[in-house]
């Protein structure tokens, strides 16, 4: 099995703000308790992440995301993948597209364990209310507060995604479920 080495990213995340549900199909939830499952085990055991699990498997990232980490994963729900143009997921999981798929998936991962309050603290401290979060892919996600108080991500292409479930704490990191796939 091939391992992908994630670079260490030093991001100082401080402060805290409460997150408020934004009226999405999934209420914003916080999971304070630490699970004995790792990120991949949690994704596998959660029906709403089955497309993500298939993509992580196709990209050979399961072993990496099962390692000690810690990692913060902005994990797209199945409904997020369903928003992509028809045939996109099927095309990306083909062996010849592994590099592109790996780039997209690692764009959803940050090195370190960053809870929602940490990201919100960064947003609060940013002069313009927009925090830059380096991803292990090498790109940057922009984090901001939505008009409804939710945590929003803006990707390199200008697309936006809402965190619909925060702080799913796993043994090797934290998962924040998002409603749209972000693109590098």
Residue pairs with C-beta under 8 A, 6 or more apart in sequence:
1 60
1 63
2 60
3 63
3 64
3 67
4 60
4 61
4 64
4 102
4 106
6 64
6 71
6 106
6 109
6 111
6 136
7 111
7 136
7 138
8 111
9 110
9 111
9 112
9 134
9 135
9 136
11 110
11 112
11 114
11 122
11 133
11 134
13 112
13 114
13 118
13 119
13 121
13 122
14 118
14 121
14 122
14 125
15 117
15 118
15 120
15 121
15 122
15 124
15 125
16 117
16 118
16 120
16 121
17 117
17 120
17 121
17 123
17 124
17 145
18 149
19 28
19 30
19 116
19 120
19 149
19 150
19 151
19 163
19 166
20 28
20 148
20 149
20 150
21 27
21 28
21 148
21 150
22 28
22 146
22 148
22 149
22 150
22 162
22 164
23 148
24 150
24 162
24 164
24 179
25 79
25 164
26 77
26 164
26 165
26 177
26 179
27 164
27 165
28 150
28 163
28 164
28 165
28 166
29 165
29 166
29 167
30 116
30 166
30 167
31 166
31 167
31 168
31 169
32 167
32 169
33 169
34 169
34 170
34 171
35 42
35 168
35 169
35 170
35 171
36 171
37 45
37 170
37 171
38 65
38 66
38 69
38 170
38 171
38 172
38 173
39 65
39 66
39 69
39 71
39 73
39 170
39 172
39 173
39 175
40 53
40 56
40 62
40 65
40 66
41 66
41 170
42 49
42 168
42 170
42 175
43 49
43 52
43 53
43 56
43 75
43 175
44 53
47 78
48 77
48 78
48 79
48 177
49 75
49 77
49 78
49 177
50 78
51 76
51 78
51 81
51 82
51 89
52 75
52 76
52 77
52 78
52 81
54 89
54 93
55 81
55 89
55 92
55 93
55 101
55 104
55 105
56 62
56 65
56 105
58 92
58 93
58 94
58 95
58 98
58 101
59 98
59 101
59 102
59 105
60 98
60 102
61 102
61 105
61 106
65 71
65 73
65 109
65 172
66 172
67 172
68 172
69 111
69 113
69 172
69 173
70 111
70 112
70 113
70 172
70 173
70 174
71 109
71 110
71 111
71 112
71 113
71 136
71 172
71 173
71 174
72 109
72 110
72 111
72 112
72 113
72 114
72 173
72 174
72 175
72 176
73 108
73 109
73 110
73 173
73 174
73 175
73 176
74 108
74 109
74 110
74 141
74 153
74 161
74 163
74 176
74 178
74 182
75 108
75 175
75 176
75 177
75 178
76 108
76 161
76 177
76 178
76 179
76 180
76 181
76 182
77 164
77 177
77 178
77 179
79 179
80 161
80 178
80 179
80 180
80 181
81 89
81 181
83 180
83 181
84 181
91 97
92 100
92 101
92 104
93 101
103 137
103 184
104 137
104 181
104 183
104 184
106 135
106 136
106 137
107 135
107 137
107 139
107 141
107 155
107 156
107 182
107 183
107 184
108 135
108 178
108 181
108 182
109 135
109 136
109 137
110 133
110 134
110 135
110 136
110 141
111 136
113 173
113 174
114 133
114 174
115 166
115 167
115 169
115 174
116 151
116 163
116 166
116 167
116 176
119 131
119 133
119 143
119 151
120 145
120 151
122 131
122 133
122 143
123 129
123 130
123 131
123 143
123 144
123 145
123 151
125 131
129 144
129 145
130 142
130 143
130 144
130 154
131 142
131 143
131 144
132 140
132 141
132 142
132 143
133 140
133 141
133 142
133 143
134 140
135 141
135 184
137 184
138 184
139 155
139 156
139 184
140 156
141 153
141 154
141 155
141 182
142 153
142 154
142 155
143 151
143 152
143 153
143 154
144 152
144 154
145 151
145 152
146 152
146 162
150 162
150 163
150 164
151 162
151 163
151 166
151 176
152 160
152 161
152 162
152 163
153 160
153 161
153 162
153 163
153 178
153 182
154 160
155 161
155 182
155 183
155 184
156 183
156 184
157 183
159 180
159 182
159 183
160 180
161 178
161 179
161 180
161 181
161 182
162 178
162 179
162 180
163 176
163 177
163 178
164 177
164 178
164 179
165 175
165 176
165 177
166 176
166 177
167 174
167 176
168 174
168 175
168 176
168 177
